[in-house]
């Protein structure tokens, strides 16, 4: 119980988010998003979770290059794979949201395109790992790839959209309103949004650690 408090917290937060996300007050003051504004509690935290998982993977990739510990490579690869899962869910929820607000599944937007390109970069990471059989070589090459992929991903989803503000329709970018500017519903959104961020991140870390344990069991069995 002492070591599982954060797992319990994840379950509590997500239970609250699922119930509150659909039932608690959440009305778009401007009448543009309507009830789809509730997707805020699911779409945005997916990307926050992905960023946290990729950051952990980046750190362990550096550790592997420094110490050559195979467990560090397992940790880095496991967190990337789960991060990609949350990235795909982020793209899916964003696409559905776009369909109901903009009338199309996808638009030419710097933030959307940057996220998609970032996902393709990490897809290449996954392909690279699967194409190399030697464990040491696979770990080194994928860690070096991750060393460059993560900063590029940050630029694509955080820096580039800010540089192309006039071309973006994404909320909070350019002249478009951020959700924090919605009054008085901003406080209603925060009551669910903040627990959603905590809950989804904890769930992502939970799944990634399980994936790491499975990867390590397979690796040690192969060594035996």
C-alpha positions as CSV (number, residue, x, y, z in Angstrom):
1,X,0.0,0.0,0.0
2,X,2.9,2.4,0.9
3,X,4.4,2.0,-2.6
4,X,1.1,2.0,-4.5
5,X,-0.4,5.3,-3.3
6,X,0.2,6.9,-6.6
7,X,-1.6,4.1,-8.4
8,X,-4.6,4.6,-6.1
9,X,-4.4,8.3,-6.7
10,X,-4.5,7.7,-10.5
11,X,-7.6,5.5,-10.2
12,X,-9.3,8.1,-8.0
13,X,-8.4,11.0,-10.3
14,X,-9.5,9.3,-13.4
15,X,-12.7,8.1,-11.9
16,X,-13.5,11.7,-10.9
17,X,-12.5,12.9,-14.3
18,X,-14.7,10.5,-16.2
19,X,-17.7,11.3,-14.0
20,X,-17.0,15.0,-13.7
21,X,-15.9,15.4,-17.3
22,X,-19.4,14.3,-18.5
23,X,-21.6,15.5,-15.7
24,X,-20.1,18.6,-14.1
25,X,-20.9,22.1,-15.6
26,X,-18.9,22.9,-18.7
27,X,-20.4,25.4,-21.1
28,X,-18.7,27.3,-23.8
29,X,-19.3,31.0,-23.2
30,X,-18.9,31.9,-26.8
31,X,-21.1,29.1,-28.2
32,X,-18.4,27.8,-30.5
33,X,-17.4,24.6,-28.9
34,X,-20.6,23.7,-27.1
35,X,-20.5,20.5,-25.1
36,X,-17.4,19.4,-27.0
37,X,-15.4,21.6,-24.6
38,X,-15.5,18.6,-22.3
39,X,-13.0,17.0,-24.5
40,X,-10.4,19.3,-22.9
41,X,-10.2,16.9,-20.0
42,X,-9.2,14.0,-22.3
43,X,-7.4,15.5,-25.3
44,X,-4.9,17.9,-23.7
45,X,-3.8,15.7,-20.8
46,X,-2.9,13.0,-23.3
47,X,-0.2,15.3,-24.7
48,X,1.0,16.3,-21.2
49,X,1.4,12.6,-20.4
50,X,3.3,12.0,-23.6
51,X,5.7,14.8,-22.9
52,X,6.4,13.5,-19.4
53,X,7.0,9.9,-20.7
54,X,9.3,11.1,-23.5
55,X,11.2,13.2,-21.0
56,X,11.8,10.1,-18.8
57,X,12.8,8.1,-21.9
58,X,15.3,10.9,-22.9
59,X,16.9,10.8,-19.5
60,X,17.3,7.1,-19.4
61,X,18.6,7.1,-23.0
62,X,21.4,9.4,-21.8
63,X,22.0,7.2,-18.8
64,X,22.4,4.2,-21.1
65,X,24.9,6.0,-23.3
66,X,26.8,6.9,-20.1
67,X,26.7,3.6,-18.2
68,X,25.7,1.0,-20.8
69,X,23.2,-0.5,-18.4
70,X,20.7,-2.6,-20.5
71,X,18.0,-1.9,-17.9
72,X,18.2,1.8,-18.8
73,X,17.7,1.0,-22.5
74,X,14.6,-1.1,-21.6
75,X,13.3,1.8,-19.5
76,X,13.8,4.3,-22.4
77,X,12.2,2.1,-25.0
78,X,9.3,1.2,-22.8
79,X,8.4,4.8,-22.0
80,X,8.7,5.8,-25.7
81,X,6.2,3.0,-26.7
82,X,3.6,4.1,-24.1
83,X,4.2,7.7,-25.0
84,X,3.3,6.9,-28.6
85,X,0.1,5.3,-27.4
86,X,-0.9,8.5,-25.6
87,X,0.2,10.5,-28.6
88,X,-2.1,8.5,-30.9
89,X,-5.0,9.0,-28.4
90,X,-4.2,12.7,-28.4
91,X,-4.3,12.8,-32.2
92,X,-7.6,10.8,-32.3
93,X,-9.4,12.9,-29.7
94,X,-8.1,16.1,-31.4
95,X,-9.3,14.9,-34.8
96,X,-12.8,14.1,-33.4
97,X,-12.8,17.5,-31.7
98,X,-11.8,19.2,-35.0
99,X,-14.6,17.4,-36.8
100,X,-17.3,18.8,-34.5
101,X,-15.9,22.3,-34.2
102,X,-14.2,23.0,-37.6
103,X,-16.2,20.6,-39.7
104,X,-13.2,18.6,-40.9
105,X,-11.1,15.9,-39.3
106,X,-7.8,17.7,-40.0
107,X,-6.8,21.2,-40.9
108,X,-3.5,22.8,-42.1
109,X,-2.4,24.0,-38.6
110,X,1.2,24.3,-37.3
111,X,0.4,22.7,-34.0
112,X,-1.5,19.8,-35.6
113,X,1.1,19.2,-38.3
114,X,4.0,19.5,-35.8
115,X,2.4,16.9,-33.6
116,X,1.9,14.5,-36.5
117,X,5.5,14.9,-37.7
118,X,6.7,14.3,-34.1
119,X,4.7,11.1,-34.0
120,X,6.3,10.0,-37.3
121,X,9.8,10.7,-35.9
122,X,9.1,8.4,-32.9
123,X,7.6,5.8,-35.3
124,X,11.0,5.8,-37.0
125,X,12.6,5.2,-33.6
126,X,10.4,2.2,-33.1
127,X,11.2,0.9,-36.6
128,X,15.0,1.4,-35.9
129,X,14.8,-0.7,-32.8
130,X,13.0,-3.5,-34.4
131,X,15.5,-3.6,-37.3
132,X,18.6,-4.3,-35.2
133,X,19.1,-7.7,-33.5
134,X,22.2,-7.0,-31.5
135,X,21.2,-5.7,-28.1
136,X,24.1,-3.4,-27.5
137,X,24.0,-1.9,-31.0
138,X,20.3,-1.5,-30.8
139,X,20.5,0.3,-27.4
140,X,23.2,2.7,-28.5
141,X,21.7,3.6,-31.9
142,X,18.2,4.1,-30.5
143,X,19.5,6.2,-27.6
144,X,21.5,8.4,-30.0
145,X,18.3,8.7,-32.1
146,X,16.3,9.7,-29.0
147,X,19.0,12.2,-28.1
148,X,18.1,14.2,-31.2
149,X,14.4,13.2,-31.6
150,X,13.2,14.6,-28.3
151,X,14.5,18.2,-28.8
152,X,13.1,18.2,-32.3
153,X,9.7,17.0,-31.0
154,X,9.7,19.9,-28.4
155,X,10.4,22.4,-31.2
156,X,7.6,21.0,-33.4
157,X,4.9,21.1,-30.8
158,X,5.9,24.0,-28.6
159,X,8.2,26.4,-30.4
160,X,7.2,26.2,-34.0
161,X,3.4,26.9,-33.4
162,X,4.4,30.0,-31.4
163,X,6.5,31.2,-34.4
164,X,3.6,30.6,-36.8
165,X,0.9,32.2,-34.7
166,X,-0.9,33.9,-37.6
167,X,-1.4,30.5,-39.3
168,X,-2.9,28.7,-36.3
169,X,-6.5,28.1,-35.3
170,X,-5.6,26.0,-32.3
171,X,-6.9,27.4,-29.0
172,X,-4.3,29.4,-27.1
173,X,-2.2,30.0,-30.2
174,X,-2.1,33.3,-32.0
175,X,-5.2,35.4,-31.7
176,X,-7.4,32.4,-30.6
177,X,-8.6,32.3,-27.0
178,X,-7.0,29.9,-24.5
179,X,-9.4,28.0,-22.3
180,X,-8.2,29.9,-19.3
181,X,-9.9,33.0,-20.8
182,X,-13.3,31.5,-20.9
183,X,-15.4,33.2,-18.1
184,X,-17.0,32.1,-15.9
185,X,-16.6,28.5,-17.1
186,X,-12.8,28.5,-16.7
187,X,-13.1,27.6,-13.0
188,X,-15.6,24.8,-13.8
189,X,-13.1,23.4,-16.4
190,X,-10.2,23.7,-13.9
191,X,-12.0,21.6,-11.3
192,X,-11.8,18.6,-13.7
193,X,-8.9,19.6,-15.9
194,X,-6.1,19.6,-13.2
195,X,-7.1,16.2,-11.8
196,X,-7.3,15.0,-15.4
197,X,-3.7,16.0,-16.0
198,X,-2.5,14.3,-12.8
199,X,-4.6,11.2,-13.4
200,X,-3.6,10.6,-17.1
201,X,0.1,11.2,-16.3
202,X,0.1,8.7,-13.4
203,X,-1.7,6.2,-15.6
204,X,0.9,6.6,-18.4
205,X,3.7,6.1,-15.9
206,X,1.9,3.1,-14.5
207,X,1.5,1.5,-17.9
208,X,5.1,2.4,-18.9
209,X,6.6,0.8,-15.7
210,X,4.5,-2.4,-16.4
211,X,5.9,-2.4,-20.0
212,X,9.4,-2.0,-18.6
213,X,9.0,-4.9,-16.3
214,X,7.7,-7.1,-19.1
215,X,10.6,-6.0,-21.3
216,X,13.2,-6.8,-18.6
217,X,11.7,-10.3,-18.0
218,X,12.0,-11.1,-21.7
219,X,15.5,-9.7,-21.9
220,X,16.7,-11.7,-18.9
221,X,15.0,-14.9,-20.2
222,X,16.9,-14.4,-23.5
223,X,20.2,-14.1,-21.7
224,X,19.5,-17.3,-19.7
